[in-house]
Amino acid sequence: MNICLFSQEEITSPLSLQDERAHHILSVLHKKEGDSFSAGIIGGMAGTAVITKIGRTESSAPNGKKYKDGYIFFTFTPETDGKHLLPLAMIIGFPRPIQLRRLLRDMASLGVSEIHLTGTELGEKSYLQSGIATSGDGRRFLLEGAAQAASTRIPSLFMHSSLKECLAATDLHCPRFALDNKEASRSLSEALQKKPEKAAAAIGSERGWTDSERNLLKENGFELLRMGSRVLRTETAATASAALILGAMGLLN
């Protein structure tokens, strides 16, 4: 966590010592009264917070156990608009839930603007019913990725039951790339020699695309491209391709 993120309401309120952000500030950063730390408003400005007071209390539970409670009081001074999201939309076949957690963190850390998670014909249908997909937990992992990148902004996250539904719901006016080891016409690196200003990339689930999905992608302006000869995990392919595309845009200089 390289920045502590708060909602607009939280930034003007004391932070409970029970909050994981308070634990990070006190136990990981070892901050004390008078010290400062990087803070920001989710979706807004970044700046510096100064701890004005750490109020600790101790309370007893009916079982006789003692619990430490209290608050961190701080002031926040906004300094910059924060790091803006980058012009790359990612369409990704639903991976395993444990992979999805890492994938969302990585996509947010890289700063892509949109993530479209979609069911695919060869993908495991139960993944669409996972807690991350149905409970809104995805936002938590996006926030973790943004905090890792010292960013206040997180990608927009969309869920789609099928690739057809996904492509119908997205309005993409930019170069479009789809990773595919079977029918790729050339490599992603070759396609990126003409440096795009914005782009969209589609990565299949762990079993890849079907022929009908390949045709659907091509009908919607996607070029089928390879990224080497190795078969990669969905999360690895998504992270590697995003980095290649953002690098070609000159946004990782």
N, C-alpha and C positions, 0 to 999 in steps of 0.2 A: 504494500500500500504506500504509494508515493504522494498521494494527496488524500485527505479526508473529505469525503463528499457528504453534503447535507442538502436537504430540501430547503426551499425558500423559508418555510416556517421554522425548521430546525436551526437555521443559521443564527437566529436571534434568541434562541432558548438554551438554557443549560443542558449539558449532555450527561445523561445518567451514567454512573460508574458501571452499571450492568450492561451497557451497550458495548458491542465488540470494538467499536471505534475508540471508546475510552480505554479499553484494555490495550489497544495498539498504541495509543498516545502515551500511556503511563508505563506499560510493561515492556513494549518493544522499542519505542523512541526514548523512553526514560525522561519524559518531560515533567517539569515541575512549575510551580507558580512563577510567572514572569517570563517563561519560555514561549517560543513561538513555533508554529508548525504550519505546513502548507494545507490550505483548505479551499473549498470551492462549492458553489451552488450547482446542483445537478441541472445540466442544460444551460448554465449561465456562467457567471464570472468566477475567476480564480483569484486567489490572493493569500493573505497571511492572517492566521488567527493567533492571538496572544492570550495565554491562560492568565486570568486575573485572580482566580481563586479555585482551590480544590476543597470542596466541603465534604467531609466524610462523617458518616453516622454508623452506629452499630445497633441492630435490632435483634430481638429474640423471637424465635418461632416456638410454637406450642411444644415441640419435642425437645426444647432446651438448646437447640443449635443457635449459634450466633451468625448473623449475616451482615456483611459490610455493604453499606449503600452510600449514596451521596451523589454529588454532581460536580462536573467540571464547568466552571463559568469562564467564558471567553468572549473576546471581541473579535470581529472579523473586518478586515480592510480589503475590499476588492481592488485588484491591481490590473488585471488583463481580462480580455474577453474569453480567455481559455483557448484550448486547441480545437479548431473546427474539424468537423468530420470531412472525410475525403470522398471524391466523386466515384465511388465504386460500389455497385450493388452485387451482392452475392446470393445466388440461388443454390441451395444445398439440400440434397436428399437427406432425410432424417437418419442420423447415425444412432448408434447405441447411446442410451442416456449418459453413461459415464464419459463417452467421447464428446457428447454434446456440451457438457459442462466446460470441458477444456476448449472446445471449438468456440463457444460464445465468448469466453474470456479472451481468446486470441484475436478474434475478429474485432472485439471492442478495443483491445490494445493497439491493433493496427489502425483503427480509426475508420473502418469502412462505414458508409452512410446507411446502407440497408442490408438486412439479412432476411431472406425468404427461405424458411424451412418448409420442405415439401415432401409429401408422400410420393413414392415412386412404385412402378409396377413390380420391381424385384426387391424392394425394400421390405423390411419386417413391419407389418401393419401395427403390431402392438406398441412400437416406439411412439406412434402418434398419440397413444393414450398414457404415456409416461407423465409423471408429476411435473416435469419441466414444461411439457407441452400443454398441459391442461390447467395448471395452478398459477401460472404467472411467475414461477420461480426463475424463468429465463432472465428476467430483468435483474435479479440479484447477481447472476454470473456476469452479465454485461457491466454492471456497476463495478464488480471486482476487477474486470479487465480494464475499465477506464481508470480506476484508481491506481492500478499497476502502471499505466502509461502516463500518470499525472495529468489526466484529462478530465474535464467536467462533463463532456458530452458522450452519449451512448448511441449506438446505431438504432434505427427503427427496426423492430422485430415483427415479422409476419408469419403466420402459420397457414399452410395450404394442404388440402387432402390429396391433391394430385398435381402433376406437372402441368396438365392442361389448365386446371383452375389457377395455378400460380401464374402462368404466362398470360392468361386472360385478365388477371388482376393487376399486372404490372405494366407500366407505360414507359418503355425503354427507348429512348432516342439517342443511341450511342453504339459504339462497337460492342458486339456481343460474342463472347467466347464460351465454348462448352468443352470440357475435358472429356476425351473419349479415346481409349486405347485401340478400339476396333476399326473405326472408319475415319480416323483423323487424316486430314489432307496434308497437314504440315505441323510444325511444332508451335507451341505458344510463343516461344522466344522469337521465331521468325515472324509471327503475326504482330508482335510488339515492336518490330523495327519501325513501323509507322506509328509513332508515339501518340496514343489517344489522350484526349483531355479528360474524358470520363469513360466509364466502361461498365459492363455487366459480365459476370462469369457464372457459369453453371457447373456444379460438381455433383455427380450422381451419388446414390447411397452405396453401401459396400459391395453390392453385386453389379453396379454400373447401370447403364441405360439399356432399354429394350430397343428393338428396331423401330417400333411405333413412336417411342419417345425421341429417338434420333431424328426421325422425320418431322416430328412436332417442333423440335428445336430448330431444325433447318428452315421450316416454314415461317418461323418467327425471327429469322435473321441471325441465328447463332451459327458460327463456324465451328465445326468439330476439329479439335486440336489435341495433340499429344503433349505430354510433359515428361519426356524420357520414356524408357521402355519398362520401367518398374511399375508394379501395381501397388498403389499407395492406399493407406487408410483415408477415409473421407476427410477427417480432420487434418491430416497431413497434407493432402492435396489442396484443400481449401486454403490453409495457411500459406503454403508454398506458392500457389498461384496468385493469391492476393498480394504477396510480397513482390512477386515478379511484375505484376501489372502496376502496382504503385511505384515500384522502382523505375519502370519504363516511363511513367508519367513525370518522373523527376520529383516525386513527393517524399522520397526517402533519402534525399541528399543531406 
